[in-house]
């Protein structure tokens, strides 16, 4: 695995296979501003310095906080930087993610993202498929995004938190630039979707690649097998599951998140980790393919 390896986002552009997930730049529980706004901005700037050309965000991180931090830190944006955002949910006062699926509401969320990110066109918009009222289908929701794409307000359309059936329903409406579901060493419930998307040339961005911050899953980054492999390679344990994901499929597009420059640099270096076939087999055997752990979001 070389650091310069790229993956094509259909309808958008090729990007490096390791991007940056910006969710953790918000405050605790992904609510409010970070305790250290200057530190969060430094992480974003360092990511670009390291060659990251794909940042994954959403207006409901904070809410609004993370998009505003991105704009404050990086605007005017470097040429070639892809900004991917998610729509289809909002936050209540307790921080819960609630569905927002009406086509008009989705269009409004796209415009909100455009304004806060200070861009005229969004590179990639993921529909987080959650329907907020009867009678609305994924076809209706995607139809709204297709209209915005025809208006020149976005380039690529993706899906997040979907089933294989919903993925196929979406493909009847529009070509897809990417799909984003939870997937990691201990949560492989979307293995069928990953492989199906890969076979169609659709990149798969696993969120929670190092495990969810909302549930206990230390085995993803700190289990004995992970630590043992890390010691053999003299690397950080967090680099092992990231390197495994890159080997899992050539369609995998990583978006690990962090609020630490040290961890950011470690995550980006995972591209250079060469795991042996025997180590991949050991990691594959941690859980049966298709078994999933409890997760949030």
C-alpha positions as CSV (number, residue, x, y, z in Angstrom):
1,X,0.0,0.0,0.0
2,X,1.6,3.2,-1.1
3,X,1.0,6.7,0.3
4,X,0.1,8.0,-3.2
5,X,-2.5,5.5,-4.0
6,X,-5.8,7.1,-5.1
7,X,-9.4,6.1,-5.6
8,X,-11.8,7.7,-8.1
9,X,-15.0,9.3,-6.8
10,X,-17.3,8.9,-9.8
11,X,-18.5,12.3,-11.0
12,X,-16.2,14.1,-8.6
13,X,-12.4,13.4,-8.9
14,X,-9.8,10.9,-7.7
15,X,-8.7,11.3,-4.1
16,X,-6.2,9.7,-1.8
17,X,-7.5,6.7,-0.1
18,X,-7.0,8.2,3.4
19,X,-9.0,11.3,4.0
20,X,-10.1,13.0,7.2
21,X,-13.4,12.7,9.1
22,X,-14.2,16.0,10.9
23,X,-16.9,14.8,13.3
24,X,-14.5,14.7,16.3
25,X,-13.7,18.4,16.0
26,X,-17.0,19.3,17.7
27,X,-17.4,19.4,21.4
28,X,-18.2,16.3,23.5
29,X,-21.0,14.2,22.1
30,X,-20.5,16.0,18.8
31,X,-22.3,19.0,20.3
32,X,-21.1,22.6,20.5
33,X,-17.7,24.0,19.8
34,X,-14.4,22.3,20.8
35,X,-12.7,23.2,24.0
36,X,-9.7,24.3,21.9
37,X,-10.9,25.9,18.7
38,X,-7.4,26.9,17.7
39,X,-6.2,23.3,18.1
40,X,-9.1,22.1,15.9
41,X,-8.1,24.5,13.2
42,X,-4.5,23.4,13.5
43,X,-5.6,19.8,12.9
44,X,-7.4,20.8,9.7
45,X,-4.5,22.7,8.4
46,X,-2.1,19.9,9.2
47,X,-4.3,17.5,7.4
48,X,-3.9,19.5,4.2
49,X,-0.2,19.8,4.8
50,X,0.0,16.0,5.0
51,X,-1.7,15.7,1.6
52,X,-5.2,14.9,2.7
53,X,-7.5,15.9,-0.2
54,X,-10.8,14.7,1.1
55,X,-12.6,16.0,4.2
56,X,-15.8,14.4,5.4
57,X,-18.2,16.7,7.4
58,X,-21.8,17.6,8.0
59,X,-23.8,20.6,9.1
60,X,-25.3,18.5,11.9
61,X,-21.8,18.1,13.6
62,X,-22.1,20.6,16.4
63,X,-24.5,21.4,14.8
64,X,-22.9,23.8,12.4
65,X,-19.7,24.1,14.4
66,X,-17.5,21.8,12.3
67,X,-18.5,23.3,8.9
68,X,-17.7,26.8,10.3
69,X,-14.4,25.6,11.6
70,X,-13.5,24.1,8.2
71,X,-14.3,27.4,6.5
72,X,-12.4,29.5,9.0
73,X,-9.4,27.2,8.8
74,X,-9.1,26.4,5.1
75,X,-11.0,28.9,3.0
76,X,-10.1,29.8,0.3
77,X,-9.7,26.1,-0.2
78,X,-6.6,24.4,-1.8
79,X,-7.1,23.4,-5.3
80,X,-8.3,19.8,-5.5
81,X,-9.6,19.5,-2.0
82,X,-12.9,17.5,-1.9
83,X,-15.5,18.5,0.7
84,X,-18.1,15.7,1.4
85,X,-21.1,16.4,3.6
86,X,-24.1,14.5,4.8
87,X,-27.7,15.6,5.0
88,X,-30.9,13.9,6.1
89,X,-30.8,14.4,9.9
90,X,-30.8,17.1,12.5
91,X,-30.0,17.3,16.3
92,X,-32.3,17.9,19.1
93,X,-31.4,19.6,22.4
94,X,-30.3,16.3,23.9
95,X,-28.0,15.6,20.9
96,X,-30.0,12.8,19.3
97,X,-29.8,12.4,15.6
98,X,-33.4,12.8,14.3
99,X,-34.5,12.1,10.7
100,X,-35.1,14.9,8.3
101,X,-36.2,13.3,5.0
102,X,-38.6,15.6,3.2
103,X,-37.2,16.6,-0.2
104,X,-37.7,20.3,0.5
105,X,-35.8,20.0,3.9
106,X,-33.0,18.1,2.1
107,X,-32.6,21.0,-0.4
108,X,-32.5,23.5,2.5
109,X,-29.8,21.5,4.2
110,X,-27.7,21.5,1.0
111,X,-28.0,25.3,0.8
112,X,-27.1,25.5,4.5
113,X,-23.9,23.5,3.9
114,X,-23.0,25.6,0.9
115,X,-23.3,28.8,3.0
116,X,-21.4,27.6,6.0
117,X,-18.6,26.0,4.0
118,X,-18.4,29.1,1.8
119,X,-18.6,27.2,-1.5
120,X,-20.7,27.5,-4.6
121,X,-20.7,23.8,-5.3
122,X,-20.5,20.8,-2.9
123,X,-18.2,18.1,-4.2
124,X,-20.1,15.2,-2.6
125,X,-23.4,15.0,-0.7
126,X,-24.3,11.9,1.2
127,X,-28.0,11.2,1.8
128,X,-28.3,9.8,5.3
129,X,-31.3,7.6,4.6
130,X,-33.8,8.3,7.4
131,X,-37.4,9.1,6.4
132,X,-39.3,11.5,8.7
133,X,-42.9,10.9,7.4
134,X,-44.9,8.2,5.6
135,X,-45.1,8.2,1.9
136,X,-41.5,9.5,1.3
137,X,-39.2,7.1,-0.5
138,X,-35.4,7.1,-1.2
139,X,-36.3,7.8,-4.8
140,X,-38.1,11.0,-3.7
141,X,-35.2,12.1,-1.5
142,X,-32.6,11.4,-4.2
143,X,-34.8,13.2,-6.8
144,X,-34.3,16.4,-4.8
145,X,-30.5,16.0,-4.9
146,X,-30.6,15.2,-8.7
147,X,-32.4,18.5,-9.2
148,X,-29.7,20.3,-7.3
149,X,-27.0,18.6,-9.2
150,X,-28.7,19.7,-12.5
151,X,-28.6,23.2,-11.1
152,X,-24.9,22.9,-10.6
153,X,-24.9,23.0,-6.8
154,X,-23.4,19.6,-6.2
155,X,-21.2,17.1,-8.1
156,X,-21.6,13.7,-6.6
157,X,-24.4,12.0,-4.7
158,X,-23.7,9.3,-2.1
159,X,-25.6,7.3,0.5
160,X,-25.0,6.8,4.2
161,X,-26.5,4.3,6.7
162,X,-28.3,2.3,4.0
163,X,-29.1,-1.4,3.3
164,X,-28.1,-3.2,0.2
165,X,-31.7,-3.0,-1.0
166,X,-31.8,0.8,-0.5
167,X,-28.5,1.0,-2.3
168,X,-30.0,-0.7,-5.3
169,X,-33.1,1.4,-5.2
170,X,-30.9,4.5,-5.3
171,X,-29.0,3.3,-8.3
172,X,-32.3,3.3,-10.2
173,X,-32.5,7.1,-9.7
174,X,-28.9,8.2,-10.0
175,X,-25.3,7.0,-10.4
176,X,-23.6,7.0,-6.9
177,X,-20.2,8.5,-6.1
178,X,-19.8,6.7,-2.8
179,X,-21.5,4.9,0.0
180,X,-20.8,5.4,3.7
181,X,-21.7,2.8,6.4
182,X,-20.2,1.6,9.7
183,X,-17.5,-1.0,9.1
184,X,-14.4,-2.0,11.1
185,X,-12.6,-4.9,12.6
186,X,-15.4,-5.8,15.0
187,X,-18.4,-4.5,13.0
188,X,-18.6,-6.3,9.6
189,X,-22.4,-6.2,9.2
190,X,-22.1,-4.3,5.9
191,X,-19.7,-6.7,4.3
192,X,-22.2,-7.6,1.6
193,X,-22.8,-3.9,0.8
194,X,-19.1,-3.2,0.7
195,X,-18.4,-6.0,-1.7
196,X,-21.4,-5.2,-3.9
197,X,-20.4,-1.5,-4.2
198,X,-16.8,-2.4,-4.9
199,X,-17.9,-4.7,-7.7
200,X,-19.8,-1.7,-9.3
201,X,-16.8,0.7,-8.9
202,X,-18.5,2.6,-6.0
203,X,-16.1,3.6,-3.2
204,X,-17.1,2.5,0.3
205,X,-16.2,4.9,3.1
206,X,-16.4,3.1,6.5
207,X,-17.3,5.4,9.3
208,X,-16.2,4.5,12.8
209,X,-13.1,2.8,11.2
210,X,-11.5,2.7,14.7
211,X,-14.7,1.9,16.5
212,X,-17.5,4.2,17.7
213,X,-16.9,6.8,20.3
214,X,-20.5,6.0,21.5
215,X,-20.0,2.4,22.5
216,X,-17.3,0.2,24.1
217,X,-15.3,-1.6,21.4
218,X,-11.6,-1.3,22.5
219,X,-10.8,-4.5,20.6
220,X,-10.9,-2.5,17.4
221,X,-7.8,-0.5,18.4
222,X,-6.5,-2.1,21.6
223,X,-7.2,-5.8,21.5
224,X,-4.3,-8.2,22.2
225,X,-4.0,-9.3,18.6
226,X,-4.0,-5.7,17.4
227,X,-1.3,-4.7,20.0
228,X,0.8,-7.8,19.0
229,X,0.8,-6.9,15.3
230,X,1.6,-3.3,16.2
231,X,4.6,-4.4,18.2
232,X,5.9,-6.5,15.3
233,X,5.8,-3.5,13.0
234,X,6.8,-0.9,15.6
235,X,3.7,1.1,14.9
236,X,0.7,2.5,16.8
237,X,-2.1,0.0,17.5
238,X,-4.6,2.4,15.7
239,X,-2.6,2.0,12.5
240,X,-3.3,-1.8,12.3
241,X,-7.1,-1.7,11.8
242,X,-6.7,1.2,9.3
243,X,-4.1,-0.8,7.3
244,X,-6.5,-3.8,7.5
245,X,-9.3,-1.8,6.1
246,X,-7.2,-0.6,3.2
247,X,-6.3,-4.2,2.4
248,X,-10.0,-5.3,2.9
249,X,-11.0,-3.9,-0.5
250,X,-9.5,-1.6,-3.1
251,X,-12.8,0.3,-2.9
252,X,-12.3,1.4,0.8
253,X,-11.9,5.1,1.3
254,X,-10.8,5.9,4.8
255,X,-12.1,8.9,6.8
256,X,-10.6,8.4,10.3
257,X,-11.3,11.4,12.6
258,X,-9.4,12.9,15.4
259,X,-8.8,16.2,17.2
260,X,-5.1,15.4,17.8
261,X,-2.3,16.3,15.3
262,X,-0.3,13.3,16.7
263,X,-3.2,10.9,15.9
264,X,-3.8,12.6,12.6
265,X,-0.2,12.0,11.5
266,X,-0.4,8.4,12.7
267,X,-3.7,7.8,10.8
268,X,-2.2,9.2,7.6
269,X,0.9,6.9,8.0
270,X,-1.3,3.8,8.0
271,X,-1.2,3.8,4.2
272,X,2.5,2.8,4.4
273,X,1.9,-0.2,6.8
274,X,2.6,-3.5,5.0
275,X,0.7,-6.2,6.8
276,X,1.7,-9.8,6.1
277,X,-0.9,-12.1,4.6
278,X,-0.8,-14.2,7.8
279,X,-1.6,-11.0,9.8
280,X,-4.5,-10.2,7.6
281,X,-5.8,-13.7,8.1
282,X,-5.5,-13.4,11.9
283,X,-7.4,-10.1,11.8
284,X,-10.0,-11.5,9.4
285,X,-10.7,-14.3,11.9
286,X,-11.4,-11.9,14.8
287,X,-15.1,-12.2,14.1
288,X,-17.2,-14.1,11.6
289,X,-17.8,-12.1,8.4
290,X,-21.2,-10.4,8.7
291,X,-21.2,-10.3,12.5
292,X,-21.9,-6.8,13.9
293,X,-21.4,-5.1,17.2
294,X,-23.9,-2.7,18.7
295,X,-23.3,0.8,17.3
296,X,-24.8,4.3,17.5
297,X,-25.8,6.6,14.6
